[in-house]
Amino acid sequence: MQELGDLQGIKPVCNEKFGVNDTDMTSQLNKCKAAGADTVVVWAQGTPLGQLERSMEKINYFPLTLMTWAADNQSFYEAAGKTLAEKPIFMRTVTEERTPVQQTLYDRIAAKMTSPSAFGFAAHSYDAVMLLALAIKQANSADGPKIREALENLQTPYDGMMKNYNKPFSKTEHEALRAQDYKWAHWKDGRLLPYSDDVIKSLTAADYKK
């Protein structure tokens, strides 16, 4: 995260760490509070993110908190509790406001998921397998290098769960999902829903830097 900040000319007023099994982050948070941090960007897994929210509650310090995708995990929601879980925002590619094609897939697999928040992984995996199948067909081979070459110049568009993929990869671009494919999200009443405010509404494509 710090390396990315350096690339964008962003220098944090505090930079703290905690362990994956820590349950009290008040010491680190107090340092950020004393430094005047009004926004916290945190990279961690679901349960420690929940413990971070509980630590914020202990010292009544609730800066704008931008979390990793792991905040969509049921483990985060359970660790933080409903009220605290609704405070941070984060990005993911699909919320519970699904497109018709996403809803069809969700209905097919819902009974097999331990949590609705797992649907994003299923939708990504579905698209990944379909793109791989198209590459194998184009290469007429299951040979790794030939599949890679086909993926980097995929001739057949695929209208997938997440987006319409039209030449999604190249020799230098191996990420099929772009900034515009992500949505700001948050927990609300136990559901993963889109999030927006005046700042988010003002953002343009140029603001989402690589």
C-alpha positions as CSV (number, residue, x, y, z in Angstrom):
1,M,0.0,0.0,0.0
2,Q,2.8,2.4,0.8
3,E,4.5,1.7,-2.5
4,L,1.3,2.5,-4.3
5,G,1.0,5.7,-2.2
6,D,4.5,6.7,-3.1
7,L,3.7,6.3,-6.8
8,Q,0.8,8.7,-6.4
9,G,2.6,11.2,-4.2
10,I,0.6,10.3,-1.1
11,K,2.5,10.4,2.2
12,P,0.5,9.1,5.2
13,V,0.7,10.8,8.5
14,C,1.0,7.4,10.2
15,N,1.8,3.9,9.1
16,E,0.9,1.1,11.5
17,K,0.7,-2.7,11.4
18,F,-1.1,-5.5,13.4
19,G,-1.1,-9.2,13.5
20,V,-3.8,-11.4,11.9
21,N,-4.8,-12.8,15.3
22,D,-4.7,-9.4,17.2
23,T,-7.9,-8.4,18.9
24,D,-6.9,-4.9,20.1
25,M,-5.5,-2.3,17.8
26,T,-6.2,0.7,20.0
27,S,-2.4,1.5,20.4
28,Q,-2.0,1.8,16.6
29,L,-5.2,3.7,16.2
30,N,-4.3,6.1,19.0
31,K,-1.1,7.0,17.1
32,C,-3.1,7.7,13.9
33,K,-5.7,9.7,15.9
34,A,-2.9,11.8,17.5
35,A,-1.4,12.4,14.0
36,G,-4.7,13.8,12.8
37,A,-5.5,11.0,10.3
38,D,-9.0,11.6,9.0
39,T,-8.9,8.6,6.6
40,V,-7.5,5.2,7.2
41,V,-6.7,2.7,4.5
42,V,-6.3,-0.8,5.9
43,W,-5.3,-4.0,4.1
44,A,-6.2,-7.2,6.1
45,Q,-8.5,-10.2,6.2
46,G,-12.1,-10.3,7.4
47,T,-11.8,-11.1,11.1
48,P,-9.0,-8.7,11.9
49,L,-10.8,-6.0,10.0
50,G,-13.8,-6.6,12.3
51,Q,-11.5,-6.4,15.4
52,L,-10.1,-3.1,14.0
53,E,-13.7,-1.7,14.0
54,R,-14.2,-2.8,17.6
55,S,-10.9,-1.1,18.5
56,M,-12.1,2.1,16.9
57,E,-15.2,1.9,19.0
58,K,-13.1,1.6,22.2
59,I,-11.5,5.0,21.6
60,N,-14.4,6.6,19.8
61,Y,-12.3,7.2,16.7
62,F,-14.1,6.6,13.4
63,P,-12.2,8.2,10.5
64,L,-13.3,7.5,6.9
65,T,-12.1,3.8,6.6
66,L,-11.3,2.3,3.3
67,M,-11.0,-1.5,3.6
68,T,-9.9,-4.4,1.4
69,W,-12.4,-6.6,-0.4
70,A,-12.2,-8.9,2.6
71,A,-14.6,-6.6,4.3
72,D,-17.3,-8.3,2.3
73,N,-16.6,-11.6,4.1
74,Q,-19.1,-12.9,6.5
75,S,-16.2,-13.3,8.9
76,F,-15.8,-9.5,9.0
77,Y,-19.5,-8.9,9.5
78,E,-19.6,-11.4,12.4
79,A,-16.5,-10.0,14.1
80,A,-17.5,-6.4,13.8
81,G,-21.3,-6.8,14.5
82,K,-24.0,-5.1,12.5
83,T,-23.5,-1.5,13.6
84,L,-19.8,-1.4,13.2
85,A,-19.8,-3.4,10.0
86,E,-21.8,-0.7,8.3
87,K,-19.1,2.0,8.8
88,P,-16.3,1.2,6.3
89,I,-16.5,1.3,2.6
90,F,-14.7,-0.9,0.1
91,M,-14.7,-2.0,-3.5
92,R,-16.0,-5.2,-5.1
93,T,-17.3,-6.1,-8.6
94,V,-20.8,-7.3,-7.6
95,T,-23.2,-6.3,-4.9
96,E,-26.6,-7.7,-4.0
97,E,-28.1,-5.5,-6.7
98,R,-27.4,-8.1,-9.3
99,T,-27.9,-8.0,-13.1
100,P,-30.5,-10.5,-14.5
101,V,-27.7,-12.9,-15.6
102,Q,-26.0,-12.7,-12.3
103,Q,-29.3,-13.4,-10.5
104,T,-29.8,-16.5,-12.6
105,L,-26.4,-17.9,-11.6
106,Y,-27.0,-16.9,-8.0
107,D,-30.3,-18.8,-7.9
108,R,-28.5,-21.9,-9.3
109,I,-25.8,-22.0,-6.7
110,A,-27.2,-20.1,-3.6
111,A,-28.0,-23.4,-1.8
112,K,-24.3,-24.4,-2.0
113,M,-22.9,-21.1,-0.6
114,T,-22.3,-20.6,3.1
115,S,-22.8,-16.9,2.6
116,P,-24.3,-14.6,-0.1
117,S,-21.0,-12.6,-0.1
118,A,-19.3,-15.6,-1.7
119,F,-21.2,-15.1,-4.9
120,G,-18.5,-12.7,-6.3
121,F,-15.9,-15.5,-6.2
122,A,-18.3,-17.8,-8.0
123,A,-19.1,-15.3,-10.7
124,H,-15.4,-14.5,-11.3
125,S,-14.6,-18.2,-11.5
126,Y,-17.5,-18.8,-13.9
127,D,-16.1,-16.1,-16.3
128,A,-12.5,-17.3,-15.9
129,V,-13.5,-20.9,-16.9
130,M,-15.5,-19.6,-19.9
131,L,-12.6,-17.5,-21.1
132,L,-10.2,-20.4,-20.7
133,A,-12.6,-22.6,-22.7
134,L,-12.6,-20.1,-25.5
135,A,-8.8,-19.9,-25.5
136,I,-8.5,-23.7,-25.6
137,K,-10.9,-23.8,-28.5
138,Q,-9.1,-21.0,-30.4
139,A,-5.7,-22.6,-29.8
140,N,-7.1,-26.1,-30.6
141,S,-4.8,-27.3,-27.9
142,A,-4.5,-27.7,-24.1
143,D,-0.8,-26.8,-24.3
144,G,0.0,-24.0,-21.8
145,P,2.0,-21.7,-24.1
146,K,-0.6,-22.0,-26.8
147,I,-3.5,-21.2,-24.4
148,R,-1.6,-18.2,-23.1
149,E,-1.1,-17.0,-26.7
150,A,-4.8,-17.4,-27.4
151,L,-5.8,-15.6,-24.2
152,E,-3.6,-12.7,-25.1
153,N,-5.3,-12.4,-28.5
154,L,-8.8,-13.8,-27.8
155,Q,-10.9,-13.5,-31.0
156,T,-14.3,-14.4,-29.6
157,P,-16.0,-11.9,-27.4
158,Y,-17.7,-13.3,-24.3
159,D,-20.7,-11.7,-22.6
160,G,-20.0,-12.9,-19.0
161,M,-21.3,-12.6,-15.5
162,M,-19.2,-9.5,-14.7
163,K,-19.0,-7.7,-18.1
164,N,-18.7,-8.1,-21.8
165,Y,-15.1,-9.3,-22.5
166,N,-13.8,-8.2,-25.9
167,K,-10.1,-8.9,-26.2
168,P,-9.7,-8.8,-22.4
169,F,-6.0,-9.6,-22.4
170,S,-2.9,-8.7,-24.3
171,K,0.8,-9.6,-24.0
172,T,1.2,-6.7,-21.4
173,E,-2.3,-6.7,-19.8
174,H,-3.3,-9.7,-17.8
175,E,-6.1,-8.1,-15.8
176,A,-9.5,-8.6,-17.5
177,L,-11.3,-6.3,-14.9
178,R,-10.6,-2.6,-15.0
179,A,-11.3,0.2,-12.6
180,Q,-14.7,0.9,-14.2
181,D,-15.7,-2.7,-13.4
182,Y,-15.5,-2.2,-9.7
183,K,-18.1,-0.7,-7.4
184,W,-17.9,1.1,-4.1
185,A,-19.8,-1.0,-1.6
186,H,-20.8,-1.3,2.1
187,W,-22.8,-3.4,4.5
188,K,-26.4,-2.2,5.1
189,D,-28.9,-4.2,7.2
190,G,-26.9,-7.4,6.6
191,R,-26.7,-6.9,2.8
192,L,-23.8,-5.9,0.5
193,L,-25.1,-2.8,-1.3
194,P,-23.6,-0.1,-3.6
195,Y,-22.2,2.9,-1.8
196,S,-22.0,6.5,-3.1
197,D,-21.4,10.0,-1.8
198,D,-20.5,13.3,-3.3
199,V,-16.8,12.5,-3.6
200,I,-17.5,9.2,-5.3
201,K,-20.0,10.8,-7.7
202,S,-17.3,13.4,-8.6
203,L,-14.7,10.8,-9.6
204,T,-13.8,10.4,-13.3
205,A,-12.0,7.6,-15.1
206,A,-8.7,9.6,-14.8
207,D,-9.0,9.5,-11.0
208,Y,-8.7,5.7,-11.0
209,K,-4.9,5.4,-11.7
210,K,-3.0,2.3,-12.5
